[in-house]
Amino acid sequence: PIYDENGACLKCFAGGLGHDVTEASFRAFFENFGRLTDSVIMHDHLTRRPRGFGFVTFAERRSVDALLSKQYHDFHGRRIEVKLAIPREECKGGSVGGRGTRGGGR
């Protein structure tokens, strides 16, 4: 689940990842903040190359709060941005959590 029993979001977006980041190193970095129930680096479905962002889901809200105490973290020699992941249906017309729309009405 991406929400806890109180309705607090447990899923976070991480943007600005380098293309050399592995699933294992990605997961290991975020496990420093607490136990994960899921982690994924997003890839282009045609080229299979990393798209530069991913998502992590924590088991507890306090882990999310620990991660989000800073908006930017140093990871693999890059500065990555972290924020709550907002489901697409909740972010109409804007780019929130890296998952917004670009407009155009198509």
N, C-alpha and C positions, 0 to 999 in steps of 0.2 A: 504493500500500500504506500501511496505517496503522501498520505495524511495520517497523523496520529489520532488517537481517540478524542482529542480536543479540537480536531480540525486544523492543526498546524501543519504546514507543508514540510515534508522531509526530503524533498528532491531539490537539488541544486544544479545550476548551469555553470560550466567552466569554459571560458572562451580565451582564445589567444594561444592555444596549444601548438607546440612545434610539431612538424610532420614526423619527427623521429620518436615521439612518445609511444610507448607500448601500453597495452592494456594492463599489464602487470605493474609497471611503474606508476601509471595513472592511479590504479587502485591503491597501491602502497602509499602514495602521497596522501590521499584523502583518508586512509585508515588512521593516520596520525591524529585526526580529529574525532574519531569514534568508529564504531562498528558499522560497516556498510551492508545493505541488503542487495544493492545492485550498483553497477558502474558500467558505463559504455562510452566509447569514443565513436563519434559519428563519422561514417565514411561515405564518399560519393558512391552511389549505387552502380555507376558505369565504370569508373576507373578504379574503384576500391581504395582510393587514396584517402587519408584522413582529411576531414573538412576543417580541422582546427578548433573543434569544440567537442564537449562531451557532457555527460550528466552523471551525477552520483545520487544515490538514495541512502540516507542514513537510517539506522534503527531507532534513534532517539532524537528528539528536538534539540537537546542541549548540544549535540554534536554539530547540528546546523548552525546554532548560535555561535559556537566556537569558531567555525569556519568563517561565518559572515561578520565576525568582529573586525575583519579587515576586508576591504573590497578587492584588493589586489594581493597576490601571493607570488613569491619567486619559486618557479618550478622548471626544471630542466633548462636553466639559463635564460628563461623568459619570464616576463611579468604577465601572469594570467589574471583575468577578472572572474570573480565568482558572485553569483546572486541566486535568489530563489528561482526555481524553474516554474514558469507560469504556463498552464495548459493552453494550447492554441485557441481554444474556444473562449478563453477568458481574456485574451489580448487582441481586441479588435482594433485594427488600424495602426498599431504601433509595434515596435520591436522590443519585446520584453523577454528577458531570459534567452535571447538569441533565437526566438521562435516566432517572431511577428510576421506580418504580411508586408508586402511591398506595394500594395495598392494596385490600381489598374482595373480592378473589378472583373478579372477573368477567372 
